[in-house]
């Protein structure tokens, strides 16, 4: 599934204090927020919808790997 970015208003000094307190424990704020959102999703979204989205993600086509460019030769120029 495609990841999106969430922006939330929060006081700058509080955010910096929170980051520093978490990093002192080798914890990153982004990881904590992601874990909270995953937990909220699992508690809130119906199991059938979760199963549908999991199945949809598992069956999604994988992006094609880019092919290496062919080296150009003088005969390629018109």
FIVEXFI-137773 format. One line per 4 residues: number of its first residue (from 1); for each residue x, y, z of C-alpha. Coordinates in pm, whole numbers, padded with zeros to 5 digits. Layout:
NUM> X/Y/Z  ...
REM end
This chain:
1> 00000/00000/00000  00108/00354/-00063  00223/00549/00243  00091/00899/00302
5> 00232/01174/00521  00029/01317/00809  00080/01668/00939  -00047/01767/01283
9> -00024/02096/01469  00171/02065/01796  00367/02316/02003  00728/02326/01885
13> 00891/02331/02229  00681/02038/02347  00763/01844/02033  01136/01903/02076
17> 01119/01802/02444  00929/01487/02350  01183/01397/02081  01474/01448/02320
21> 01311/01243/02597  01234/00957/02360  01575/00961/02192  01741/00941/02536
25> 01571/00600/02555  01670/00512/02195  01308/00554/02084  01204/00760/01784
29> 00884/00963/01779  00796/00855/01426  00813/00488/01530  00589/00552/01831
33> 00330/00740/01625  00333/00466/01358  00280/00197/01624  -00007/00397/01774
37> -00176/00442/01435  -00140/00070/01356  -00292/-00016/01694  -00578/00230/01640
41> -00638/00085/01293  -00653/-00272/01427  -00892/-00173/01708  -01117/00045/01493
45> -01138/-00094/01138  -01360/-00401/01093  -01169/-00728/01052  -01333/-00788/00714
49> -01205/-00456/00582  -00856/-00528/00719  -00857/-00870/00548  -00973/-00713/00221
53> -00697/-00451/00229  -00434/-00713/00323  -00545/-00934/00035  -00550/-00641/-00206
57> -00195/-00542/-00105  -00069/-00900/-00136  -00210/-00932/-00489  -00096/-00591/-00612
61> 00140/-00610/-00910  00500/-00549/-00821  00653/-00241/-00986  00865/-00329/-01286
65> 01237/-00293/-01241  01386/-00037/-01476  01585/-00186/-01761  01944/-00077/-01797
69> 01995/00171/-02076  02158/00038/-02391  02492/00201/-02468  02462/00447/-02754
73> 02667/00399/-03065  02747/00638/-03347  02495/00457/-03567  02216/00568/-03326
77> 02262/00929/-03438  02067/01023/-03755
REM end
